[in-house]
Amino acid sequence: MPNTGKKKPSDPDKLVNEQVAIVVAIASLSRKAQRMLLLTPQQVAVLLGRKVKTLEKDRHDRKRALAAGKAIDPMHPMSLPFVAPAAGEREVRYLASDVAAHLAKRAGSVARTKPNLNSTRLPARAGGFQSWLAHAAPTETWPFCMLPNGRPIDMAEAIASGQLGGESRRLTIFEYLESLASAVATAHPSA
């Protein structure tokens, strides 16, 4: 595999497309499903482009700020509410609807111009995963959910199709194609 350098998050405009794709996927669920779907810290960390440990620190900082009566910046991941672990569980969870609302706020703050909704043409890069696939630089990443067979699926699609589970991670285009090829080769060894 070629040396692609360090992974980096997408530029702000591409990040908006990614966040909008996740918001649209969550919004495509019924209201009840939106309120019932709980995301793990790993899944939220991947969606926010943060490390799980950083997200844990955000939760502790949130608790301290709320206890002290301090205001929390609504754009900061610390503002994201979480659900305490249920009896017998160890991990906190996040409501998908809260994550979607947070991502929508972030996407709105990053967007430089509002799209012309009366136009029938979309901007060249307003296609979410498909746009990333067509235009990604070697070090740009996209959020994926790894299916049990090792096949990576776009996290927005995994949410919309009820396949969210397993490991979540950000992949470069090379890592995505490598994972996809490996999963297909394993499933179809004679091909």
N, C-alpha and C positions, 0 to 999 in steps of 0.2 A: 504494500500500500504506500502511496506517495506520502512524503512528509507534508502535512497540511498546516503545521503550526498549531498554536493553541486555539482551542475552541473559543468562540466569542459570541455574545448575544447578537442578535440582528440589530441593524440600525433602527432608530426610533420609528421610521415609517413602516418598516417591515414588522416591527414589534407590534404596532397597532393592528396590522392584518392578523397576526397570530392571536392577539388578545380578542379581537372581534370574532374570529373563528370559534374560540372557546365560548364566548358569551352567546353567540348564535346557537351553538350546540346545546348549551344548557337551557337557553330560552325555548328550544324546540321541544323540550320535555314538558309534560303536563305540569301545572302548578304544584300539584301534590308531589310528583316525582322530584321537582326542583327542591321542595322542602324536605324530602326524605333522603335524597342522595347525599351521602356523606363521603367526603374525600379524605384520604390519609395525608399526614404531613408530607410524605414523599411526593404524592401527586401534586399537592399545592406548591411545594418547593419547585418542582419541575415547571409548573405553570407560571410561577412568579420569577423564575430564573434565579432562585436563591438556594442556598444549602439548607438541608434539614436542620442542622445545628443553629444556623442563623435564624431560621423560622422559630426554633425553640426559644432563642434569646428574645425574639420579638414578642412571643407570648408572655415571657417573664417581665419584660419591660412594660407590656400592656397592663398586666396585673398591678405592677408598682404605680404606674401613672394613674390608673383608675382609682386605686386605693388612696393616692395622694390628691385626688381631685384635679389632676392636670389634664389639659386638653391634649388630644392625640391628633396629629396631622392625618386627615382622612386619605391622603395619597400614600402614606407610608404603610407598608405591610403590617406594621404593629397595630393598625386600626382594624385589621381583619378579625372579627369575632370567631371564637372556636367553641366546640362542644367538649366538655370534660369527659374523660373516659367513662364508659358505662361499667356497671359492676362486672368484675372479672376481666376487664380489658385494661391494657396498659397505655394505649395511644389516644391522644385527643383526636378529634375529627373536625372537619370544617364543612358547613353546609354549602352545597354547590351553588345555591342562590346567593349566598354571601360572597363567595369567590367571584361569581359572575358580576355582581354589582361592583366589587372592588376593581376587577379588570376593566369594566366599562368606564369607571372613573379614570383609571390610569390611561386607557386608550384615548378617552376624550381630552385629557390634558396634554397628551403627546401630539395629537393630530394638529397639524398646522392650518389646514383648511377643511371646511365641511364639504363633503361630496355633494355634487349637484344631483339631487334625487330625481329631477325631471329629465335628466340625460339618460339615454338608452345605452350609452357606452360607459363602461366602468373604467377607472384608471387602470393602466397596464398591470399594476401589481396589487390589485384588490381581490385576489382569488384565494387567500388563505393557503392551505397546504399545497394546492396545485401551483400556485404562484411561487411558493418557496421552492418546490421541486424544479420548476423551470428556470428560476433565477438565482438560486442560492450560491453564494461564494463557498469555497471549500471549508472555511472555518465557521460558517453560520450554522446555528443549530435550530431544531424544531422539536416541540414536545411530542413524545410517543409513549404509548402503552405497549408493553411486550405481552403478546398473547401466550398461552401455555405452550404452543408449538414453536415459540421463538420468533414468530413473525411480528414485526413492528407495525402498529396501526396508529395513524394520526390520532392524537388524544381527543380532538374535537369529535372525530368520527366514533371513537370508542365510547365517549359520553353519550352521543346521540343514538348509537345503536345498542346501548346496554352492554357493551363488552369491556367496560372499564374494570380493570383488575390486574393482578400481577404487578410486575415492576414497571415503574414509570421512569423515563429518563429522556434527556435531551440528546439528540444524535446529529452529527454532521451528515451531509448528503452521502459521503463515502461510508460512514458507519451504518446509515440506513440501508443503503444498497447491499452492503456486506451482510447485514443481519437478514435482510429479505432473501438474498441468494442462499444463505446457509439454511434458513427455514424451508425454503422450497426444495433444496437438494436433499434435506433430511426427509421431507414428506414424500418426495418422488425420487428415490435413489436411482432408478433406471433411466431417468430422463437425461 
